[in-house]
Amino acid sequence: MVTAHVPLRNPGQETDQAPEAYAAKNPFEDLGARLVKLGMAMQTSASTVSDLQRLAYACGLTLKIRAVEEDRP
């Protein structure tokens, strides 16, 4: 079983949409929107680690990134 604490969206929190367009009908819809935004950022090469950490935290997740050297024959 996986559980995560999902913080509520603060009224002043930045969003790409107008407040009335963003209003979620329920907490699952709100979490889904946050997860989609995180997923899109993970697929964008312009996203910084800081951006990804902030978006992950908004989903109740802790993002841990480890860089390892690639093995070359």
N, C-alpha and C positions, 0 to 999 in steps of 0.2 A: 504494500500500500504506500502510495506517495501522497504526502500532504505538503501544502505550501501556504504560508501566510500571504494573502494578497491585500496590500494596503489600498485603502479607498483613494480614489482620485481626488486631489485637492482642487478646490475651485480655481486657484491661481496657477495650477500646473499647466505647463505648456502643452499645446496640442495643435495638430495641423488643421483642425476643423473648428468651425464656429461652435460655441457652447451648446446652442440649441440643436445643431446637427450631430453632436457627439453624444448627447444624453442617451445612456444605455437604458434599455428596458429592464434589465436585471443584472446582477453581479456577474453571471457567466458571460453575458454578451460583452460586458465591460472588460473582463479578463481576456476574452477572445480577441477583442480589438487590440489590446496591449500585446498579446502574443503574436498577432499578425504583424504589428509594427516592429517588434523585435526580430521576427523572421525576415522581414524585408531588409532591415538594417544589416543582418548577418550576411545577406547576399550582395550587399553593396560594398565595393572595395573602398569607397570614400568614408565609411564608418570607422570611427576611432574606437579603441578599447574602452575609453571613457563613455562614449555614446552607448556601446553595447552593455556596459555595466549598469548605466542609468536605466536603460530600457528593461534589462533583466530584473533589476530591483523593483521596478514598477509592477512586474508580474509576480513578485514574491520569490524570485529566484536569486541565487548568488552565482555570479559568473566567475569561474576560475579558468584562467588561460595559462597554459604552459607551453613554452617554446622549446623544442628539442631539435638538435642537429640531425639532419637527414643522413642515413647511412648510405655511403656510396661505395660500390665495389671497386 
